[in-house]
């Protein structure tokens, strides 16, 4: 008999994951920063997401600075 799951939200299948033997920078550049951040293709996904967060925050800051100077 199969066990009944008590989870309300079913877990999704795990994505394909290739562990990189290279450094963090090389691992991000090999697979592409967007692919690593959004598809989690290697173990540096959280690092890539933080880099994207800083990029978005920097662009927002520059945009707001330009608006404040007008």
N, C-alpha and C positions, 0 to 999 in steps of 0.2 A: 504494500500500500504506500502511495506517495505521501510525503509529509505536506501538511497544509501550512502555507506561509501566513504569518500574522502581519505582514507588511501591507500598508495601505497603498503605498506607491511602489510599484514593481521596479526592481533594479534593471537597468539596461545592460546590454551586453558590453563587455569591456572592449575598448578600441584596440586595434593592433598597435603594439608597442615594441619599438626597437631600442634597446639600451645602447647608448653611445659610449664608446671607450675614449673619445676625445675630450678635450677641455670644454668648459661651458660655452665659450665664445665660438669655438669650432663646431660644437654640436648645434648651436643656434644657426650658424651660417650654412652648415651642410644641408639641413632640411628646410631652411627658411624660417624666419622668425614668426611669420604669421601662421604657417603650418604647425610649428611647434606649439605656439600659444593657443591656437584655436582647436587643432586636432589632437594635440598632446601626443605627438609622434615619438618623443623620447623623454627621458627623465627631467629635461630642462623646461618643461611646460610652465611651471610656476614662475621661473626666472624670466621667461619670455613674456609672460602676462604682466609682470611688474614693469618690464621695459616698455611695453605698450602703454601701460598706465601712466608712466612718467612722460611719455611722448604726448599723449592726449592732454595731460595736465599742463604741459609746457605750451602746447598750441592754444589751449584755452586761455592761459595767462597772457600770452602775447596778444591774442585777439581782444581781451578785455583791456589790456594796456593801451592798445591802439584806439579803442573806443573811448577810453577816458581822456585821451589827448586831443580828441576831435572837438 
